[in-house]
Amino acid sequence: MVSSRYAHIWDCCCDHGYLGAALLDRNLGSTIHFVDIVPTLMTEVETKLQRHYPLQSALWKTHCLDVAKLPIGDFNGQQLVIIAGVGGDLMIEFIEALHKKQQEHKNLKLDFLLCPVHHQFSLRQKLIELGFSLNDEVLVEDNKRFYEILHVSLASDIQHDISPVGDSIWQGESAEQEKVAQRYLHKTLSHYQRIQKGNNKAQHIIDAYNQINLK
Ligand SMILES: C[S@@+](CC[C@H](N)C(=O)[O-])C[C@H]1O[C@@H](n2cnc3c(N)ncnc32)[C@H](O)[C@@H]1O
């Protein structure tokens, strides 16, 4: 999903900067932009990068700012915006703002790599509404937590529709992946059934997840 075709990679909500540092270690040749809204975090990240990556200083930049205000219009070449570890609702706000900016700069080549915490269904619906297409999606289980990772773009050569509940994430390629998918489906359905009991607004989501055919 992350390859050297990207001239610029934005590690948004970077916290301690581990993801961006791992990308620097892969020597992709891309410029890695570390972005977080908390000034003290960005000062720490800047200090660590100066210490550990002094020779690659042309390949990293730090930005203390709101992801909704990323200066994507100031850069040329293909860009990848990575947003992980924040709620799907906040992610939707970021994507709406960046999508608007992308509409203003028609030549912008922008992909997103998204790993939301919760609200995957509403995030996927928003991506569909905005006209995104799917490059790839994977499901990962780590420490009893599940993560959907979506690689999406507006102008993609490979035009796959995004499913509101996911598609290939349910088709495990190994027996272990099939079990991960089963556990995730069970957990997701239980979550929305609890919500349905509280506010009676989740039946359409439950119906959509109930239609999934596991391998
Ligand atoms: C839980 S950490 C995620 C860390 C990492 N991305 C991960 O996946 O583990 C969430 C980070 O998002 C940052 N954040 C929250 N709102 C933000 C915004 N509007 N713009 C930039 N960063 C933001 C917080 O300061 C925090 O460091």
The ligand as a MOL file (V3000), in Angstrom:
LIG
                    3D

  0  0  0     0  0            999 V3000
M  V30 BEGIN CTAB
M  V30 COUNTS 27 29 0 0 0
M  V30 BEGIN ATOM
M  V30 1 C -3.9390 8.0270 19.3830 0
M  V30 2 S -2.8930 9.0870 18.5590 0 CHG=1
M  V30 3 C -2.6540 8.2010 17.0530 0
M  V30 4 C -1.2300 7.8260 16.8770 0
M  V30 5 C -0.8800 7.0510 15.6320 0
M  V30 6 N -1.3290 7.7000 14.4230 0
M  V30 7 C -1.3870 5.6390 15.7310 0
M  V30 8 O -2.1180 5.2050 14.8460 0
M  V30 9 O -1.0560 4.9570 16.6770 0 CHG=-1
M  V30 10 C -3.9310 10.4230 18.0640 0
M  V30 11 C -3.1320 11.6950 17.7080 0
M  V30 12 O -3.9690 12.5540 16.9430 0
M  V30 13 C -3.5990 13.8810 17.2190 0
M  V30 14 N -4.6590 14.7710 16.7280 0
M  V30 15 C -5.9360 14.8730 17.1840 0
M  V30 16 N -6.6230 15.7840 16.4500 0
M  V30 17 C -5.7650 16.2470 15.5020 0
M  V30 18 C -5.8920 17.2010 14.4490 0
M  V30 19 N -7.0380 17.8690 14.2300 0
M  V30 20 N -4.8250 17.4340 13.6560 0
M  V30 21 C -3.6530 16.7820 13.8870 0
M  V30 22 N -3.4730 15.8720 14.8720 0
M  V30 23 C -4.5170 15.6140 15.6750 0
M  V30 24 C -3.4020 13.8450 18.7320 0
M  V30 25 O -2.6280 14.9300 19.1790 0
M  V30 26 C -2.7000 12.4870 18.9400 0
M  V30 27 O -1.3170 12.6180 18.9520 0
M  V30 END ATOM
M  V30 BEGIN BOND
M  V30 1 1 1 2
M  V30 2 1 2 3
M  V30 3 1 2 10
M  V30 4 1 3 4
M  V30 5 1 4 5
M  V30 6 1 5 6
M  V30 7 1 5 7
M  V30 8 2 7 8
M  V30 9 1 7 9
M  V30 10 1 10 11
M  V30 11 1 11 12
M  V30 12 1 11 26
M  V30 13 1 12 13
M  V30 14 1 13 14
M  V30 15 1 13 24
M  V30 16 1 14 15
M  V30 17 1 14 23
M  V30 18 2 15 16
M  V30 19 1 16 17
M  V30 20 1 17 18
M  V30 21 2 17 23
M  V30 22 1 18 19
M  V30 23 2 18 20
M  V30 24 1 20 21
M  V30 25 2 21 22
M  V30 26 1 22 23
M  V30 27 1 24 25
M  V30 28 1 24 26
M  V30 29 1 26 27
M  V30 END BOND
M  V30 END CTAB
M  END
